[in-house]
Amino acid sequence: MRRALVMLGTLGAVTLGAQQQQQPTNDLPNPYKTVEGWAKLPAGRVWGSTSAVDIDKDGKSVWVAERCGANSCLNSALPSVLKFDEHGTLVASFGAGMMVFPHGIHVDRDGNVWVTDGQDNRPRAGRGGAPAETAPTPAKLYGHQIFKFSPKGELLLTLGAPGGGKGSDYFWQPNDVLVAPNGDIFVCEGHASTDSSNARVLKFDKSGKFLTQWGKKGTANGEFDQPHAFAMDSKGRLFVGDRGNNRIQLFDQNGKWLDTWYQFSRPSGLWIDKDDTIYVADSESGSIDPRRKEWTRGIRIGSAKDGAVKYLIPDPDPAARSTSAAEGVAVDAKGNIYGAEVGPKALKRYIRQ
């Protein structure tokens, strides 16, 4: 079993073995102040669940994909992709009627906006008041796709068949998307722990041509359980938030496993800035997952170079029984942190005190 280096608050580095032996990294300072209500929605519109937040190429504007005032955009006429300027004013919106469950978002070097849609419009239990097994299947399926938009909302590229697929017929429950500096596209998929067929990472070239894939459902290095988020450091290493396994896995861009980190807890969202500071959003530890009751959820901040954990922005409501802390995380050029929340349906801003 590979040994992992874990920072325990201010006590220094302790070498531990298996995941079960990891000590919670809870005893950490919080140098940030929370700002609520920063982003202003149009009159009459309320926040839906959102896990998707990223920063515009200008370094200060914020892009969000939110679930249309609820936890789904099915049958909604609201635009799901929103852009706020540095003052929190809504300056652009698009994507109405295109997605069911916007989940991940990425802004590439050219300013294009990529969004993953993690569900489809097939009947589901609780939708429309009818049991899933008795509701008719829609004549036109959509969902489980990746969309590339221009900054103005023009659809430039679509990856995946409408309604999704499995195995070589991708996608199914795509969680996040990332575009490398050379234009290669990475997608991680598999949101449900019970679905073992597509806990994996897929790689495409800049035109959308499939190149390779790696991973399957499991706990070994290179295997996944809910690969939920991506980030890439200055060395080009791909960080994958392997949420169901409570760890981050590091790979080269061809899928070679490099390392596994447990010290950032249960990762729902990842961000790495130009200085290789890593920000990890844990939205499911504590009261959400009884197996993680000793871990405090929140945003852990540390080094992508050596894995040291330095700070923790704790969940504002650690006793809540639904996802509470940020699930998605992004950081602007000034170091302001943005947390996208599924449970409370909010976008919070954290500024350095």
HELIX and SHEET records of a PDB file:
HELIX    1   1 GLN A   19  GLN A   21  5                                   3    
HELIX    2   2 ARG A  127  GLY A  129  5                                   3    
HELIX    3   3 ARG A  243  ASN A  245  5                                   3    
HELIX    4   4 PRO A  290  ARG A  292  5                                   3    
SHEET    1   A 2 ALA A   4  MET A   7  0                                        
SHEET    2   A 2 ALA A  13  LEU A  16 -1                                        
SHEET    1   B 4 TYR A  32  VAL A  35  0                                        
SHEET    2   B 4 ALA A 346  ARG A 352 -1                                        
SHEET    3   B 4 ILE A 337  GLU A 341 -1                                        
SHEET    4   B 4 GLY A 328  VAL A 331 -1                                        
SHEET    1   C 4 ALA A  52  ILE A  55  0                                        
SHEET    2   C 4 VAL A  62  ALA A  65 -1                                        
SHEET    3   C 4 VAL A  81  PHE A  84 -1                                        
SHEET    4   C 4 LEU A  90  PHE A  94 -1                                        
SHEET    1   D 4 PRO A 102  VAL A 107  0                                        
SHEET    2   D 4 VAL A 113  ASP A 117 -1                                        
SHEET    3   D 4 ILE A 146  PHE A 149 -1                                        
SHEET    4   D 4 LEU A 155  LEU A 159 -1                                        
SHEET    1   E 4 PRO A 174  VAL A 179  0                                        
SHEET    2   E 4 ILE A 185  GLU A 189 -1                                        
SHEET    3   E 4 ARG A 200  PHE A 204 -1                                        
SHEET    4   E 4 PHE A 210  TRP A 214 -1                                        
SHEET    1   F 4 PRO A 227  MET A 232  0                                        
SHEET    2   F 4 LEU A 238  ASP A 242 -1                                        
SHEET    3   F 4 ARG A 247  PHE A 251 -1                                        
SHEET    4   F 4 TRP A 257  TRP A 261 -1                                        
SHEET    1   G 4 GLY A 269  ILE A 272  0                                        
SHEET    2   G 4 THR A 277  ASP A 282 -1                                        
SHEET    3   G 4 GLY A 298  SER A 303 -1                                        
SHEET    4   G 4 VAL A 309  PRO A 314 -1                                        
END                                                                             
